[in-house]
Amino acid sequence: MNKVVILGAGTMGRGIAQVSALAGYPTVLTDISPEVLQAGVDGIQDFLAKGIARGKTTEAQRDQCMANLRWTTDLTEAATGADLVIEAVPEVMALKKQIFAQLNDITPATAILATNTSSLSVDEIARASGRADRVIGAHFFNPVPINKLLEIVRGEATSADTLDRLQAFGERIGKTCIVVKDSPGFASSRLGIVMALEAMRMVEQGVASAADIDTAMELGYRLPMGPLRLTDLVGLDVRLAIAESIHGATGSPVFEAPQLLRDLVAAGKLGRKSGAGFYDYGA
C-alpha cells in the first residue's frame, strides 16, 4: 500500500494514523475541523515524546513516523489515490453512510474502505458505498498504539482480497487480527458491553462501589482494567451508543442501558475526556 488515509482525528483516528505511519506507510490524517486535526497531530507528537522519555520509542522511530505523516482538512485531497481509507468518525450511521458514498466518488475503484465502528452494521455501511466488496470493518482498540488487537469484520459482500489485504496491513502495524462476521456488536463489543452494563447496574443497585467492582474483576479475573475504569477510558457516551445500537438490533434486555449511564451522559460526565465519569479525574 502506497497511501493510507485516516478519516477522523479524534482519539482513535490519531492512534491509527500513528501506528500506520510508524510502520512505514505514507499516511494522511484528515478531519473536517482544523482544531480537531491540529489536536490530533499534537496528540501523536506528545505520545511519541512520552515514549522516548520512557525508553519505549527511539528518536529515529519518531522521525520516521512524522516523515510518513501528512494532514489536511481537504477530504478530496486526502483520499485521492488512496489504497486504504480507515474511517474513524463518531458512531452515527447516517454520517458514516454519507462519508462512504462520498469516498466511492473520490477514491480509486481498487481502494479498500474500512470502518472503525465498534457496533454499527458493516453491511449497511457497505450498501451505501457503491462497492460493498471493498468495504470491511477495522475495529481498533484504545489506546491504539498500545492495544494489540484488531477485530476485522467481514461483511456479506466483502471479498477475499479485501480481507487478505487488511490482514496484511494489520500484521505490519503490529496487531493480532481476529476475523468475525458482521453481527450486532461483533465479538468484542458484544461481550464487553454486557459486562460493563451489568457493572453499572450493580453500582445503581448499591451492590458495591465502582472501585470495588473493578478491583474484583482486576484481581479475581485478572482483567488488566475493570469494566467501569475501561468505560471511563472509552467514554460513557461511546458505551451508551454501543448499548443502544446492539439493543436496537437484538432486542435483548441485557443490552439495555441503565438509567445511571443515561444520567451521567446527560450530565456531561463522559469519563476521562470530560474529567469525570464513574471516577473523578479532577485536580
Rosetta blueprint (number, residue, H / E / L):
1 M L
2 N L
3 K L
4 V E
5 V E
6 I E
7 L E
8 G L
9 A L
10 G L
11 T H
12 M H
13 G H
14 R H
15 G H
16 I H
17 A H
18 Q H
19 V H
20 S H
21 A H
22 L H
23 A L
24 G L
25 Y L
26 P L
27 T E
28 V E
29 L E
30 T E
31 D L
32 I L
33 S L
34 P H
35 E H
36 V H
37 L H
38 Q H
39 A H
40 G H
41 V H
42 D H
43 G H
44 I H
45 Q H
46 D H
47 F H
48 L H
49 A H
50 K H
51 G H
52 I H
53 A H
54 R L
55 G L
56 K L
57 T L
58 T L
59 E H
60 A H
61 Q H
62 R H
63 D H
64 Q H
65 C H
66 M H
67 A H
68 N H
69 L E
70 R E
71 W E
72 T E
73 T L
74 D L
75 L H
76 T H
77 E H
78 A H
79 A H
80 T L
81 G L
82 A L
83 D L
84 L E
85 V E
86 I E
87 E E
88 A L
89 V L
90 P L
91 E L
92 V L
93 M H
94 A H
95 L H
96 K H
97 K H
98 Q H
99 I H
100 F H
101 A H
102 Q H
103 L H
104 N H
105 D H
106 I H
107 T L
108 P L
109 A L
110 T L
111 A L
112 I E
113 L E
114 A E
115 T E
116 N L
117 T L
118 S L
119 S L
120 L L
121 S L
122 V H
123 D H
124 E H
125 I H
126 A H
127 R H
128 A H
129 S H
130 G L
131 R L
132 A H
133 D H
134 R H
135 V E
136 I E
137 G E
138 A E
139 H E
140 F E
141 F L
142 N L
143 P L
144 V L
145 P L
146 I L
147 N L
148 K L
149 L E
150 L E
151 E E
152 I E
153 V E
154 R E
155 G L
156 E L
157 A L
158 T L
159 S L
160 A H
161 D H
162 T H
163 L H
164 D H
165 R H
166 L H
167 Q H
168 A H
169 F H
170 G H
171 E H
172 R H
173 I L
174 G L
175 K L
176 T E
177 C E
178 I E
179 V E
180 V E
181 K E
182 D L
183 S L
184 P L
185 G L
186 F L
187 A L
188 S H
189 S H
190 R H
191 L H
192 G H
193 I H
194 V H
195 M H
196 A H
197 L H
198 E H
199 A H
200 M H
201 R H
202 M H
203 V H
204 E H
205 Q L
206 G L
207 V L
208 A L
209 S L
210 A H
211 A H
212 D H
213 I H
214 D H
215 T H
216 A H
217 M H
218 E H
219 L H
220 G H
221 Y L
222 R L
223 L L
224 P L
225 M L
226 G L
227 P H
228 L H
229 R H
230 L H
231 T H
232 D H
233 L H
234 V H
235 G L
236 L H
237 D H
238 V H
239 R H
240 L H
241 A H
242 I H
243 A H
244 E H
245 S H
246 I H
247 H H
248 G H
249 A H
250 T H
251 G L
252 S L
253 P H
254 V H
255 F H
256 E L
257 A L
258 P L
259 Q H
260 L H
261 L H
262 R H
263 D H
264 L H
265 V H
266 A H
267 A L
268 G L
269 K L
270 L L
271 G E
272 R H
273 K H
274 S H
275 G L
276 A E
277 G L
278 F L
279 Y L
280 D E
281 Y L
282 G L
283 A L
